[in-house]
């Protein structure tokens, strides 16, 4: 797949604002822009395998866990079905 058809999603949020839904909403908007405006095919996200909050955000945005391994990271992918 050409590199221009995919992107990596990453985020950092001050702990004061955790568990308020901000990152889930922000991620959804980035995903929409990536797929609908930029016409990307795939978005990947990497998080620590024990980061339950980040994993929850990715799953809420329909990412799926891959079987690929990278040290202590969980690798998720979301594919544009259009």
mmCIF file of the N, C-alpha and C atoms, coordinates in Angstrom:
data_MODEL
# 
_entry.id   MODEL 
# 
loop_
_atom_site.group_PDB 
_atom_site.id 
_atom_site.type_symbol 
_atom_site.label_atom_id 
_atom_site.label_alt_id 
_atom_site.label_comp_id 
_atom_site.label_asym_id 
_atom_site.label_entity_id 
_atom_site.label_seq_id 
_atom_site.pdbx_PDB_ins_code 
_atom_site.Cartn_x 
_atom_site.Cartn_y 
_atom_site.Cartn_z 
_atom_site.occupancy 
_atom_site.B_iso_or_equiv 
_atom_site.pdbx_formal_charge 
_atom_site.auth_seq_id 
_atom_site.auth_comp_id 
_atom_site.auth_asym_id 
_atom_site.auth_atom_id 
_atom_site.pdbx_PDB_model_num 
ATOM 1   N N  . UNK A 1 1  ? 0.847   -1.177 0.000  1.00 0.00 ? 1  UNK A N  1 
ATOM 2   C CA . UNK A 1 1  ? 0.000   0.000  0.000  1.00 0.00 ? 1  UNK A CA 1 
ATOM 3   C C  . UNK A 1 1  ? 0.894   1.243  0.000  1.00 0.00 ? 1  UNK A C  1 
ATOM 4   N N  . UNK A 1 2  ? 0.613   2.200  -0.875 1.00 0.00 ? 2  UNK A N  1 
ATOM 5   C CA . UNK A 1 2  ? 1.424   3.422  -0.887 1.00 0.00 ? 2  UNK A CA 1 
ATOM 6   C C  . UNK A 1 2  ? 1.305   4.162  0.438  1.00 0.00 ? 2  UNK A C  1 
ATOM 7   N N  . UNK A 1 3  ? 2.412   4.729  0.888  1.00 0.00 ? 3  UNK A N  1 
ATOM 8   C CA . UNK A 1 3  ? 2.450   5.435  2.168  1.00 0.00 ? 3  UNK A CA 1 
ATOM 9   C C  . UNK A 1 3  ? 1.438   6.579  2.226  1.00 0.00 ? 3  UNK A C  1 
ATOM 10  N N  . UNK A 1 4  ? 1.149   7.221  1.090  1.00 0.00 ? 4  UNK A N  1 
ATOM 11  C CA . UNK A 1 4  ? 0.241   8.363  1.110  1.00 0.00 ? 4  UNK A CA 1 
ATOM 12  C C  . UNK A 1 4  ? -1.209  7.960  1.369  1.00 0.00 ? 4  UNK A C  1 
ATOM 13  N N  . UNK A 1 5  ? -1.500  6.675  1.403  1.00 0.00 ? 5  UNK A N  1 
ATOM 14  C CA . UNK A 1 5  ? -2.868  6.205  1.642  1.00 0.00 ? 5  UNK A CA 1 
ATOM 15  C C  . UNK A 1 5  ? -3.123  5.838  3.096  1.00 0.00 ? 5  UNK A C  1 
ATOM 16  N N  . UNK A 1 6  ? -2.135  6.068  3.975  1.00 0.00 ? 6  UNK A N  1 
ATOM 17  C CA . UNK A 1 6  ? -2.343  5.721  5.374  1.00 0.00 ? 6  UNK A CA 1 
ATOM 18  C C  . UNK A 1 6  ? -1.693  6.754  6.285  1.00 0.00 ? 6  UNK A C  1 
ATOM 19  N N  . UNK A 1 7  ? -2.084  6.712  7.562  1.00 0.00 ? 7  UNK A N  1 
ATOM 20  C CA . UNK A 1 7  ? -1.502  7.604  8.554  1.00 0.00 ? 7  UNK A CA 1 
ATOM 21  C C  . UNK A 1 7  ? -1.470  6.893  9.899  1.00 0.00 ? 7  UNK A C  1 
ATOM 22  N N  . UNK A 1 8  ? -0.688  7.448  10.802 1.00 0.00 ? 8  UNK A N  1 
ATOM 23  C CA . UNK A 1 8  ? -0.656  6.986  12.187 1.00 0.00 ? 8  UNK A CA 1 
ATOM 24  C C  . UNK A 1 8  ? -1.411  7.992  13.031 1.00 0.00 ? 8  UNK A C  1 
ATOM 25  N N  . UNK A 1 9  ? -2.213  7.489  13.959 1.00 0.00 ? 9  UNK A N  1 
ATOM 26  C CA . UNK A 1 9  ? -2.945  8.344  14.891 1.00 0.00 ? 9  UNK A CA 1 
ATOM 27  C C  . UNK A 1 9  ? -2.242  8.292  16.234 1.00 0.00 ? 9  UNK A C  1 
ATOM 28  N N  . UNK A 1 10 ? -1.950  9.452  16.787 1.00 0.00 ? 10 UNK A N  1 
ATOM 29  C CA . UNK A 1 10 ? -1.338  9.525  18.110 1.00 0.00 ? 10 UNK A CA 1 
ATOM 30  C C  . UNK A 1 10 ? -1.929  10.681 18.883 1.00 0.00 ? 10 UNK A C  1 
ATOM 31  N N  . UNK A 1 11 ? -1.911  10.577 20.195 1.00 0.00 ? 11 UNK A N  1 
ATOM 32  C CA . UNK A 1 11 ? -2.479  11.646 21.015 1.00 0.00 ? 11 UNK A CA 1 
ATOM 33  C C  . UNK A 1 11 ? -1.885  11.607 22.414 1.00 0.00 ? 11 UNK A C  1 
ATOM 34  N N  . UNK A 1 12 ? -1.916  12.767 23.041 1.00 0.00 ? 12 UNK A N  1 
ATOM 35  C CA . UNK A 1 12 ? -1.521  12.927 24.435 1.00 0.00 ? 12 UNK A CA 1 
ATOM 36  C C  . UNK A 1 12 ? -2.506  13.901 25.050 1.00 0.00 ? 12 UNK A C  1 
ATOM 37  N N  . UNK A 1 13 ? -2.970  13.597 26.246 1.00 0.00 ? 13 UNK A N  1 
ATOM 38  C CA . UNK A 1 13 ? -3.947  14.451 26.901 1.00 0.00 ? 13 UNK A CA 1 
ATOM 39  C C  . UNK A 1 13 ? -3.564  14.613 28.363 1.00 0.00 ? 13 UNK A C  1 
ATOM 40  N N  . UNK A 1 14 ? -3.605  15.832 28.845 1.00 0.00 ? 14 UNK A N  1 
ATOM 41  C CA . UNK A 1 14 ? -3.334  16.113 30.244 1.00 0.00 ? 14 UNK A CA 1 
ATOM 42  C C  . UNK A 1 14 ? -4.259  15.263 31.108 1.00 0.00 ? 14 UNK A C  1 
ATOM 43  N N  . UNK A 1 15 ? -3.720  14.552 32.098 1.00 0.00 ? 15 UNK A N  1 
ATOM 44  C CA . UNK A 1 15 ? -4.547  13.685 32.943 1.00 0.00 ? 15 UNK A CA 1 
ATOM 45  C C  . UNK A 1 15 ? -5.754  14.378 33.575 1.00 0.00 ? 15 UNK A C  1 
ATOM 46  N N  . UNK A 1 16 ? -5.673  15.675 33.756 1.00 0.00 ? 16 UNK A N  1 
ATOM 47  C CA . UNK A 1 16 ? -6.801  16.438 34.314 1.00 0.00 ? 16 UNK A CA 1 
ATOM 48  C C  . UNK A 1 16 ? -8.060  16.282 33.453 1.00 0.00 ? 16 UNK A C  1 
ATOM 49  N N  . UNK A 1 17 ? -7.874  15.995 32.165 1.00 0.00 ? 17 UNK A N  1 
ATOM 50  C CA . UNK A 1 17 ? -8.988  15.914 31.236 1.00 0.00 ? 17 UNK A CA 1 
ATOM 51  C C  . UNK A 1 17 ? -9.333  14.486 30.808 1.00 0.00 ? 17 UNK A C  1 
ATOM 52  N N  . UNK A 1 18 ? -8.715  13.491 31.437 1.00 0.00 ? 18 UNK A N  1 
ATOM 53  C CA . UNK A 1 18 ? -9.021  12.088 31.122 1.00 0.00 ? 18 UNK A CA 1 
ATOM 54  C C  . UNK A 1 18 ? -10.454 11.745 31.528 1.00 0.00 ? 18 UNK A C  1 
ATOM 55  N N  . UNK A 1 19 ? -11.020 10.757 30.865 1.00 0.00 ? 19 UNK A N  1 
ATOM 56  C CA . UNK A 1 19 ? -12.350 10.205 31.179 1.00 0.00 ? 19 UNK A CA 1 
ATOM 57  C C  . UNK A 1 19 ? -13.484 11.216 31.046 1.00 0.00 ? 19 UNK A C  1 
ATOM 58  N N  . UNK A 1 20 ? -13.328 12.145 30.126 1.00 0.00 ? 20 UNK A N  1 
ATOM 59  C CA . UNK A 1 20 ? -14.379 13.120 29.863 1.00 0.00 ? 20 UNK A CA 1 
ATOM 60  C C  . UNK A 1 20 ? -14.894 13.018 28.420 1.00 0.00 ? 20 UNK A C  1 
ATOM 61  N N  . UNK A 1 21 ? -14.330 12.101 27.644 1.00 0.00 ? 21 UNK A N  1 
ATOM 62  C CA . UNK A 1 21 ? -14.782 11.894 26.271 1.00 0.00 ? 21 UNK A CA 1 
ATOM 63  C C  . UNK A 1 21 ? -14.117 12.791 25.237 1.00 0.00 ? 21 UNK A C  1 
ATOM 64  N N  . UNK A 1 22 ? -13.232 13.677 25.677 1.00 0.00 ? 22 UNK A N  1 
ATOM 65  C CA . UNK A 1 22 ? -12.612 14.617 24.729 1.00 0.00 ? 22 UNK A CA 1 
ATOM 66  C C  . UNK A 1 22 ? -11.797 13.904 23.654 1.00 0.00 ? 22 UNK A C  1 
ATOM 67  N N  . UNK A 1 23 ? -10.984 12.934 24.058 1.00 0.00 ? 23 UNK A N  1 
ATOM 68  C CA . UNK A 1 23 ? -10.109 12.287 23.084 1.00 0.00 ? 23 UNK A CA 1 
ATOM 69  C C  . UNK A 1 23 ? -10.890 11.362 22.158 1.00 0.00 ? 23 UNK A C  1 
ATOM 70  N N  . UNK A 1 24 ? -11.943 10.749 22.647 1.00 0.00 ? 24 UNK A N  1 
ATOM 71  C CA . UNK A 1 24 ? -12.784 9.928  21.770 1.00 0.00 ? 24 UNK A CA 1 
ATOM 72  C C  . UNK A 1 24 ? -13.407 10.803 20.688 1.00 0.00 ? 24 UNK A C  1 
ATOM 73  N N  . UNK A 1 25 ? -13.930 11.959 21.084 1.00 0.00 ? 25 UNK A N  1 
ATOM 74  C CA . UNK A 1 25 ? -14.543 12.871 20.124 1.00 0.00 ? 25 UNK A CA 1 
ATOM 75  C C  . UNK A 1 25 ? -13.515 13.452 19.162 1.00 0.00 ? 25 UNK A C  1 
ATOM 76  N N  . UNK A 1 26 ? -12.369 13.867 19.679 1.00 0.00 ? 26 UNK A N  1 
ATOM 77  C CA . UNK A 1 26 ? -11.327 14.437 18.815 1.00 0.00 ? 26 UNK A CA 1 
ATOM 78  C C  . UNK A 1 26 ? -10.828 13.395 17.817 1.00 0.00 ? 26 UNK A C  1 
ATOM 79  N N  . UNK A 1 27 ? -10.640 12.172 18.280 1.00 0.00 ? 27 UNK A N  1 
ATOM 80  C CA . UNK A 1 27 ? -10.188 11.103 17.392 1.00 0.00 ? 27 UNK A CA 1 
ATOM 81  C C  . UNK A 1 27 ? -11.206 10.841 16.284 1.00 0.00 ? 27 UNK A C  1 
ATOM 82  N N  . UNK A 1 28 ? -12.473 10.832 16.637 1.00 0.00 ? 28 UNK A N  1 
ATOM 83  C CA . UNK A 1 28 ? -13.521 10.612 15.633 1.00 0.00 ? 28 UNK A CA 1 
ATOM 84  C C  . UNK A 1 28 ? -13.468 11.679 14.547 1.00 0.00 ? 28 UNK A C  1 
ATOM 85  N N  . UNK A 1 29 ? -13.213 12.911 14.933 1.00 0.00 ? 29 UNK A N  1 
ATOM 86  C CA . UNK A 1 29 ? -13.141 13.993 13.932 1.00 0.00 ? 29 UNK A CA 1 
ATOM 87  C C  . UNK A 1 29 ? -11.905 13.873 13.049 1.00 0.00 ? 29 UNK A C  1 
ATOM 88  N N  . UNK A 1 30 ? -10.781 13.479 13.640 1.00 0.00 ? 30 UNK A N  1 
ATOM 89  C CA . UNK A 1 30 ? -9.564  13.264 12.850 1.00 0.00 ? 30 UNK A CA 1 
ATOM 90  C C  . UNK A 1 30 ? -9.776  12.113 11.870 1.00 0.00 ? 30 UNK A C  1 
ATOM 91  N N  . UNK A 1 31 ? -10.395 11.047 12.338 1.00 0.00 ? 31 UNK A N  1 
ATOM 92  C CA . UNK A 1 31 ? -10.681 9.896  11.482 1.00 0.00 ? 31 UNK A CA 1 
ATOM 93  C C  . UNK A 1 31 ? -11.590 10.302 10.319 1.00 0.00 ? 31 UNK A C  1 
ATOM 94  N N  . UNK A 1 32 ? -12.632 11.045 10.613 1.00 0.00 ? 32 UNK A N  1 
ATOM 95  C CA . UNK A 1 32 ? -13.538 11.509 9.565  1.00 0.00 ? 32 UNK A CA 1 
ATOM 96  C C  . UNK A 1 32 ? -12.794 12.348 8.532  1.00 0.00 ? 32 UNK A C  1 
ATOM 97  N N  . UNK A 1 33 ? -11.965 13.257 8.980  1.00 0.00 ? 33 UNK A N  1 
ATOM 98  C CA . UNK A 1 33 ? -11.189 14.094 8.064  1.00 0.00 ? 33 UNK A CA 1 
ATOM 99  C C  . UNK A 1 33 ? -10.237 13.239 7.226  1.00 0.00 ? 33 UNK A C  1 
ATOM 100 N N  . UNK A 1 34 ? -9.570  12.290 7.874  1.00 0.00 ? 34 UNK A N  1 
ATOM 101 C CA . UNK A 1 34 ? -8.602  11.445 7.161  1.00 0.00 ? 34 UNK A CA 1 
ATOM 102 C C  . UNK A 1 34 ? -9.277  10.625 6.066  1.00 0.00 ? 34 UNK A C  1 
ATOM 103 N N  . UNK A 1 35 ? -10.429 10.062 6.367  1.00 0.00 ? 35 UNK A N  1 
ATOM 104 C CA . UNK A 1 35 ? -11.108 9.209  5.393  1.00 0.00 ? 35 UNK A CA 1 
ATOM 105 C C  . UNK A 1 35 ? -11.929 9.998  4.380  1.00 0.00 ? 35 UNK A C  1 
ATOM 106 N N  . UNK A 1 36 ? -12.641 11.003 4.816  1.00 0.00 ? 36 UNK A N  1 
ATOM 107 C CA . UNK A 1 36 ? -13.561 11.710 3.921  1.00 0.00 ? 36 UNK A CA 1 
ATOM 108 C C  . UNK A 1 36 ? -12.922 12.845 3.129  1.00 0.00 ? 36 UNK A C  1 
ATOM 109 N N  . UNK A 1 37 ? -11.970 13.538 3.711  1.00 0.00 ? 37 UNK A N  1 
ATOM 110 C CA . UNK A 1 37 ? -11.337 14.656 3.022  1.00 0.00 ? 37 UNK A CA 1 
ATOM 111 C C  . UNK A 1 37 ? -10.017 14.248 2.370  1.00 0.00 ? 37 UNK A C  1 
ATOM 112 N N  . UNK A 1 38 ? -9.186  13.562 3.139  1.00 0.00 ? 38 UNK A N  1 
ATOM 113 C CA . UNK A 1 38 ? -7.872  13.160 2.621  1.00 0.00 ? 38 UNK A CA 1 
ATOM 114 C C  . UNK A 1 38 ? -7.939  11.875 1.794  1.00 0.00 ? 38 UNK A C  1 
ATOM 115 N N  . UNK A 1 39 ? -9.053  11.155 1.918  1.00 0.00 ? 39 UNK A N  1 
ATOM 116 C CA . UNK A 1 39 ? -9.274  9.904  1.170  1.00 0.00 ? 39 UNK A CA 1 
ATOM 117 C C  . UNK A 1 39 ? -8.233  8.831  1.504  1.00 0.00 ? 39 UNK A C  1 
ATOM 118 N N  . UNK A 1 40 ? -7.784  8.801  2.747  1.00 0.00 ? 40 UNK A N  1 
ATOM 119 C CA . UNK A 1 40 ? -6.841  7.772  3.166  1.00 0.00 ? 40 UNK A CA 1 
ATOM 120 C C  . UNK A 1 40 ? -7.549  6.434  3.267  1.00 0.00 ? 40 UNK A C  1 
ATOM 121 N N  . UNK A 1 41 ? -6.786  5.373  3.191  1.00 0.00 ? 41 UNK A N  1 
ATOM 122 C CA . UNK A 1 41 ? -7.346  4.019  3.233  1.00 0.00 ? 41 UNK A CA 1 
ATOM 123 C C  . UNK A 1 41 ? -7.220  3.379  4.611  1.00 0.00 ? 41 UNK A C  1 
ATOM 124 N N  . UNK A 1 42 ? -6.149  3.706  5.352  1.00 0.00 ? 42 UNK A N  1 
ATOM 125 C CA . UNK A 1 42 ? -5.864  3.023  6.602  1.00 0.00 ? 42 UNK A CA 1 
ATOM 126 C C  . UNK A 1 42 ? -5.297  3.982  7.636  1.00 0.00 ? 42 UNK A C  1 
ATOM 127 N N  . UNK A 1 43 ? -5.700  3.789  8.888  1.00 0.00 ? 43 UNK A N  1 
ATOM 128 C CA . UNK A 1 43 ? -5.128  4.517  10.011 1.00 0.00 ? 43 UNK A CA 1 
ATOM 129 C C  . UNK A 1 43 ? -4.620  3.487  11.006 1.00 0.00 ? 43 UNK A C  1 
ATOM 130 N N  . UNK A 1 44 ? -3.376  3.650  11.434 1.00 0.00 ? 44 UNK A N  1 
ATOM 131 C CA . UNK A 1 44 ? -2.810  2.775  12.453 1.00 0.00 ? 44 UNK A CA 1 
ATOM 132 C C  . UNK A 1 44 ? -2.614  3.565  13.736 1.00 0.00 ? 44 UNK A C  1 
ATOM 133 N N  . UNK A 1 45 ? -2.692  2.861  14.852 1.00 0.00 ? 45 UNK A N  1 
ATOM 134 C CA . UNK A 1 45 ? -2.452  3.473  16.155 1.00 0.00 ? 45 UNK A CA 1 
ATOM 135 C C  . UNK A 1 45 ? -1.681  2.489  17.015 1.00 0.00 ? 45 UNK A C  1 
ATOM 136 N N  . UNK A 1 46 ? -0.725  3.005  17.768 1.00 0.00 ? 46 UNK A N  1 
ATOM 137 C CA . UNK A 1 46 ? 0.115   2.196  18.634 1.00 0.00 ? 46 UNK A CA 1 
ATOM 138 C C  . UNK A 1 46 ? -0.059  2.699  20.059 1.00 0.00 ? 46 UNK A C  1 
ATOM 139 N N  . UNK A 1 47 ? -0.279  1.800  20.990 1.00 0.00 ? 47 UNK A N  1 
ATOM 140 C CA . UNK A 1 47 ? -0.394  2.188  22.388 1.00 0.00 ? 47 UNK A CA 1 
ATOM 141 C C  . UNK A 1 47 ? 0.235   1.106  23.254 1.00 0.00 ? 47 UNK A C  1 
ATOM 142 N N  . UNK A 1 48 ? 0.606   1.467  24.467 1.00 0.00 ? 48 UNK A N  1 
ATOM 143 C CA . UNK A 1 48 ? 1.155   0.464  25.375 1.00 0.00 ? 48 UNK A CA 1 
ATOM 144 C C  . UNK A 1 48 ? 0.092   -0.596 25.621 1.00 0.00 ? 48 UNK A C  1 
ATOM 145 N N  . UNK A 1 49 ? 0.493   -1.841 25.657 1.00 0.00 ? 49 UNK A N  1 
ATOM 146 C CA . UNK A 1 49 ? -0.469  -2.944 25.780 1.00 0.00 ? 49 UNK A CA 1 
ATOM 147 C C  . UNK A 1 49 ? -1.287  -2.887 27.061 1.00 0.00 ? 49 UNK A C  1 
ATOM 148 N N  . UNK A 1 50 ? -0.831  -2.134 28.068 1.00 0.00 ? 50 UNK A N  1 
ATOM 149 C CA . UNK A 1 50 ? -1.560  -2.015 29.331 1.00 0.00 ? 50 UNK A CA 1 
ATOM 150 C C  . UNK A 1 50 ? -2.309  -0.692 29.480 1.00 0.00 ? 50 UNK A C  1 
ATOM 151 N N  . UNK A 1 51 ? -2.323  0.138  28.442 1.00 0.00 ? 51 UNK A N  1 
ATOM 152 C CA . UNK A 1 51 ? -2.985  1.441  28.512 1.00 0.00 ? 51 UNK A CA 1 
ATOM 153 C C  . UNK A 1 51 ? -4.474  1.261  28.207 1.00 0.00 ? 51 UNK A C  1 
ATOM 154 N N  . UNK A 1 52 ? -5.218  0.906  29.230 1.00 0.00 ? 52 UNK A N  1 
ATOM 155 C CA . UNK A 1 52 ? -6.643  0.599  29.054 1.00 0.00 ? 52 UNK A CA 1 
ATOM 156 C C  . UNK A 1 52 ? -7.448  1.777  28.513 1.00 0.00 ? 52 UNK A C  1 
ATOM 157 N N  . UNK A 1 53 ? -7.119  2.996  28.950 1.00 0.00 ? 53 UNK A N  1 
ATOM 158 C CA . UNK A 1 53 ? -7.839  4.176  28.475 1.00 0.00 ? 53 UNK A CA 1 
ATOM 159 C C  . UNK A 1 53 ? -7.658  4.388  26.982 1.00 0.00 ? 53 UNK A C  1 
ATOM 160 N N  . UNK A 1 54 ? -6.428  4.288  26.511 1.00 0.00 ? 54 UNK A N  1 
ATOM 161 C CA . UNK A 1 54 ? -6.159  4.475  25.088 1.00 0.00 ? 54 UNK A CA 1 
ATOM 162 C C  . UNK A 1 54 ? -6.786  3.352  24.263 1.00 0.00 ? 54 UNK A C  1 
ATOM 163 N N  . UNK A 1 55 ? -6.713  2.136  24.758 1.00 0.00 ? 55 UNK A N  1 
ATOM 164 C CA . UNK A 1 55 ? -7.329  1.010  24.058 1.00 0.00 ? 55 UNK A CA 1 
ATOM 165 C C  . UNK A 1 55 ? -8.843  1.224  23.960 1.00 0.00 ? 55 UNK A C  1 
ATOM 166 N N  . UNK A 1 56 ? -9.443  1.713  25.017 1.00 0.00 ? 56 UNK A N  1 
ATOM 167 C CA . UNK A 1 56 ? -10.888 1.987  25.019 1.00 0.00 ? 56 UNK A CA 1 
ATOM 168 C C  . UNK A 1 56 ? -11.236 3.041  23.962 1.00 0.00 ? 56 UNK A C  1 
ATOM 169 N N  . UNK A 1 57 ? -10.428 4.095  23.855 1.00 0.00 ? 57 UNK A N  1 
ATOM 170 C CA . UNK A 1 57 ? -10.652 5.137  22.838 1.00 0.00 ? 57 UNK A CA 1 
ATOM 171 C C  . UNK A 1 57 ? -10.599 4.532  21.437 1.00 0.00 ? 57 UNK A C  1 
ATOM 172 N N  . UNK A 1 58 ? -9.598  3.714  21.183 1.00 0.00 ? 58 UNK A N  1 
ATOM 173 C CA . UNK A 1 58 ? -9.448  3.114  19.854 1.00 0.00 ? 58 UNK A CA 1 
ATOM 174 C C  . UNK A 1 58 ? -10.618 2.190  19.530 1.00 0.00 ? 58 UNK A C  1 
ATOM 175 N N  . UNK A 1 59 ? -11.011 1.363  20.481 1.00 0.00 ? 59 UNK A N  1 
ATOM 176 C CA . UNK A 1 59 ? -12.139 0.456  20.244 1.00 0.00 ? 59 UNK A CA 1 
ATOM 177 C C  . UNK A 1 59 ? -13.446 1.218  20.022 1.00 0.00 ? 59 UNK A C  1 
ATOM 178 N N  . UNK A 1 60 ? -13.637 2.307  20.757 1.00 0.00 ? 60 UNK A N  1 
ATOM 179 C CA . UNK A 1 60 ? -14.851 3.125  20.548 1.00 0.00 ? 60 UNK A CA 1 
ATOM 180 C C  . UNK A 1 60 ? -14.887 3.731  19.160 1.00 0.00 ? 60 UNK A C  1 
ATOM 181 N N  . UNK A 1 61 ? -13.712 3.916  18.575 1.00 0.00 ? 61 UNK A N  1 
ATOM 182 C CA . UNK A 1 61 ? -13.620 4.471  17.224 1.00 0.00 ? 61 UNK A CA 1 
ATOM 183 C C  . UNK A 1 61 ? -13.453 3.375  16.170 1.00 0.00 ? 61 UNK A C  1 
ATOM 184 N N  . UNK A 1 62 ? -13.804 2.137  16.546 1.00 0.00 ? 62 UNK A N  1 
ATOM 185 C CA . UNK A 1 62 ? -13.863 0.998  15.618 1.00 0.00 ? 62 UNK A CA 1 
ATOM 186 C C  . UNK A 1 62 ? -12.519 0.482  15.123 1.00 0.00 ? 62 UNK A C  1 
ATOM 187 N N  . UNK A 1 63 ? -11.428 0.818  15.817 1.00 0.00 ? 63 UNK A N  1 
ATOM 188 C CA . UNK A 1 63 ? -10.146 0.205  15.487 1.00 0.00 ? 63 UNK A CA 1 
ATOM 189 C C  . UNK A 1 63 ? -10.198 -1.256 15.908 1.00 0.00 ? 63 UNK A C  1 
ATOM 190 N N  . UNK A 1 64 ? -9.407  -2.074 15.238 1.00 0.00 ? 64 UNK A N  1 
ATOM 191 C CA . UNK A 1 64 ? -9.302  -3.471 15.651 1.00 0.00 ? 64 UNK A CA 1 
ATOM 192 C C  . UNK A 1 64 ? -7.834  -3.779 15.961 1.00 0.00 ? 64 UNK A C  1 
ATOM 193 N N  . UNK A 1 65 ? -7.656  -4.602 16.967 1.00 0.00 ? 65 UNK A N  1 
ATOM 194 C CA . UNK A 1 65 ? -6.322  -5.026 17.371 1.00 0.00 ? 65 UNK A CA 1 
ATOM 195 C C  . UNK A 1 65 ? -5.749  -5.954 16.315 1.00 0.00 ? 65 UNK A C  1 
ATOM 196 N N  . UNK A 1 66 ? -4.510  -5.706 15.914 1.00 0.00 ? 66 UNK A N  1 
ATOM 197 C CA . UNK A 1 66 ? -3.861  -6.583 14.934 1.00 0.00 ? 66 UNK A CA 1 
ATOM 198 C C  . UNK A 1 66 ? -3.102  -7.675 15.670 1.00 0.00 ? 66 UNK A C  1 
ATOM 199 N N  . UNK A 1 67 ? -2.619  -8.640 14.928 1.00 0.00 ? 67 UNK A N  1 
ATOM 200 C CA . UNK A 1 67 ? -1.796  -9.686 15.518 1.00 0.00 ? 67 UNK A CA 1 
ATOM 201 C C  . UNK A 1 67 ? -0.308  -9.369 15.387 1.00 0.00 ? 67 UNK A C  1 
ATOM 202 N N  . UNK A 1 68 ? 0.011   -8.184 14.866 1.00 0.00 ? 68 UNK A N  1 
ATOM 203 C CA . UNK A 1 68 ? 1.410   -7.764 14.766 1.00 0.00 ? 68 UNK A CA 1 
ATOM 204 C C  . UNK A 1 68 ? 1.930   -7.375 16.144 1.00 0.00 ? 68 UNK A C  1 
ATOM 205 N N  . UNK A 1 69 ? 3.205   -7.580 16.387 1.00 0.00 ? 69 UNK A N  1 
ATOM 206 C CA . UNK A 1 69 ? 3.796   -7.259 17.674 1.00 0.00 ? 69 UNK A CA 1 
ATOM 207 C C  . UNK A 1 69 ? 4.898   -6.227 17.506 1.00 0.00 ? 69 UNK A C  1 
ATOM 208 N N  . UNK A 1 70 ? 5.039   -5.368 18.523 1.00 0.00 ? 70 UNK A N  1 
ATOM 209 C CA . UNK A 1 70 ? 6.087   -4.351 18.532 1.00 0.00 ? 70 UNK A CA 1 
ATOM 210 C C  . UNK A 1 70 ? 6.425   -4.060 19.995 1.00 0.00 ? 70 UNK A C  1 
ATOM 211 N N  . UNK A 1 71 ? 7.416   -4.768 20.519 1.00 0.00 ? 71 UNK A N  1 
ATOM 212 C CA . UNK A 1 71 ? 7.840   -4.630 21.917 1.00 0.00 ? 71 UNK A CA 1 
ATOM 213 C C  . UNK A 1 71 ? 6.639   -4.721 22.847 1.00 0.00 ? 71 UNK A C  1 
ATOM 214 N N  . UNK A 1 72 ? 6.382   -3.680 23.634 1.00 0.00 ? 72 UNK A N  1 
ATOM 215 C CA . UNK A 1 72 ? 5.273   -3.692 24.587 1.00 0.00 ? 72 UNK A CA 1 
ATOM 216 C C  . UNK A 1 72 ? 4.066   -2.915 24.068 1.00 0.00 ? 72 UNK A C  1 
ATOM 217 N N  . UNK A 1 73 ? 3.992   -2.747 22.760 1.00 0.00 ? 73 UNK A N  1 
ATOM 218 C CA . UNK A 1 73 ? 2.914   -1.978 22.137 1.00 0.00 ? 73 UNK A CA 1 
ATOM 219 C C  . UNK A 1 73 ? 1.837   -2.871 21.545 1.00 0.00 ? 73 UNK A C  1 
ATOM 220 N N  . UNK A 1 74 ? 0.615   -2.398 21.627 1.00 0.00 ? 74 UNK A N  1 
ATOM 221 C CA . UNK A 1 74 ? -0.504  -3.009 20.910 1.00 0.00 ? 74 UNK A CA 1 
ATOM 222 C C  . UNK A 1 74 ? -0.704  -2.185 19.644 1.00 0.00 ? 74 UNK A C  1 
ATOM 223 N N  . UNK A 1 75 ? -0.878  -2.847 18.541 1.00 0.00 ? 75 UNK A N  1 
ATOM 224 C CA . UNK A 1 75 ? -1.035  -2.171 17.254 1.00 0.00 ? 75 UNK A CA 1 
ATOM 225 C C  . UNK A 1 75 ? -2.479  -2.341 16.795 1.00 0.00 ? 75 UNK A C  1 
ATOM 226 N N  . UNK A 1 76 ? -3.142  -1.221 16.551 1.00 0.00 ? 76 UNK A N  1 
ATOM 227 C CA . UNK A 1 76 ? -4.533  -1.213 16.101 1.00 0.00 ? 76 UNK A CA 1 
ATOM 228 C C  . UNK A 1 76 ? -4.599  -0.654 14.698 1.00 0.00 ? 76 UNK A C  1 
ATOM 229 N N  . UNK A 1 77 ? -5.633  -1.041 13.964 1.00 0.00 ? 77 UNK A N  1 
ATOM 230 C CA . UNK A 1 77 ? -5.812  -0.553 12.600 1.00 0.00 ? 77 UNK A CA 1 
ATOM 231 C C  . UNK A 1 77 ? -7.285  -0.266 12.355 1.00 0.00 ? 77 UNK A C  1 
ATOM 232 N N  . UNK A 1 78 ? -7.526  0.758  11.542 1.00 0.00 ? 78 UNK A N  1 
ATOM 233 C CA . UNK A 1 78 ? -8.860  1.102  11.088 1.00 0.00 ? 78 UNK A CA 1 
ATOM 234 C C  . UNK A 1 78 ? -8.780  1.295  9.582  1.00 0.00 ? 78 UNK A C  1 
ATOM 235 N N  . UNK A 1 79 ? -9.661  0.640  8.852  1.00 0.00 ? 79 UNK A N  1 
ATOM 236 C CA . UNK A 1 79 ? -9.646  0.682  7.394  1.00 0.00 ? 79 UNK A CA 1 
ATOM 237 C C  . UNK A 1 79 ? -10.882 1.394  6.885  1.00 0.00 ? 79 UNK A C  1 
ATOM 238 N N  . UNK A 1 80 ? -10.686 2.264  5.905  1.00 0.00 ? 80 UNK A N  1 
ATOM 239 C CA . UNK A 1 80 ? -11.787 2.973  5.274  1.00 0.00 ? 80 UNK A CA 1 
ATOM 240 C C  . UNK A 1 80 ? -12.510 1.992  4.365  1.00 0.00 ? 80 UNK A C  1 
ATOM 241 N N  . UNK A 1 81 ? -13.746 1.703  4.687  1.00 0.00 ? 81 UNK A N  1 
ATOM 242 C CA . UNK A 1 81 ? -14.519 0.713  3.937  1.00 0.00 ? 81 UNK A CA 1 
ATOM 243 C C  . UNK A 1 81 ? -15.173 1.292  2.685  1.00 0.00 ? 81 UNK A C  1 
ATOM 244 N N  . UNK A 1 82 ? -15.015 2.579  2.428  1.00 0.00 ? 82 UNK A N  1 
ATOM 245 C CA . UNK A 1 82 ? -15.651 3.215  1.253  1.00 0.00 ? 82 UNK A CA 1 
ATOM 246 C C  . UNK A 1 82 ? -14.875 2.948  -0.005 1.00 0.00 ? 82 UNK A C  1 
# 
